[in-house]
Amino acid sequence: MPIRYEVIIYWSREDQAYIAQAPELAGCMADGQTYQEAISNVETVIKEWIDTARELKRPVPEPRGKLMYA
């Protein structure tokens, strides 16, 4: 069963890119030149965030939101 987290996506004028962040996972964010690229990149970063937390034996928060992205 996939772990699901809320993802917030917005356009950053400063970065000239879409920013996708998973607010439940501290510091977990990615960017992309397109909306789809930002989603794809944040999927990778979420997986890496969780893998790293598990390797370091740190807690992984349970997803809380109704609008979720795996």
N, C-alpha and C positions, 0 to 999 in steps of 0.2 A: 504494500500500500504506500503510495507516494506521500511524502510530507508536504503539506501545503501552507503557504504563507501569503499574507497580503503583500501586494506590490503596488507602489505608487509610481506613476510615470508622469514626467513633466518635461517641457522644453526649457532648456537653459540658454538664454541669450549669450551669457558670458562664455559658455563652452561651445555654443553653436551645435548642440547635440541634445538628444533625448536622454534624460536621466531616469533610471529605474532603480528604486530602492525598496528593500524589504525592511521596514522599520522595526519589526520584531527581532531582527538579528543585527545587533549593533555594528554599524559601519559597513553593512552589506549593501553595496550599490554597484551599478555598472552604467555604461553609457552606450550610445549608438547613434549613427547618422540617421537611422530610420527608427520608427516605433518598434518594428519587428526585430531589428537588430538589437535594440536595447533589451527587449524581452528575452531574446536568445542569450544575450550576454549575462543578464541577471540570473537566468536559470543555472548557468555554469557557476556563477559566483555563489549562489545559494548552496549548491551541492558542495563546493569547495569549503565554504564557511562551516557547514555541518561536519564534513569529513575532518577538518582541522580541529574543531571543538571536540569531537570524539577522540581523536588521536591524543589531544592534550588532557583528556578526561574532564572536560568542562561541560557544564549543563547546556543542553540544546532546548530552547524554549518551545513549548507546544504552540502550534498555530492558534490564533484566537479569533480572527476575523471571519465574517460571513462571505466577503468577496475575497476569494483566495486564488492563488496561482501556484501550480506545482513546479 
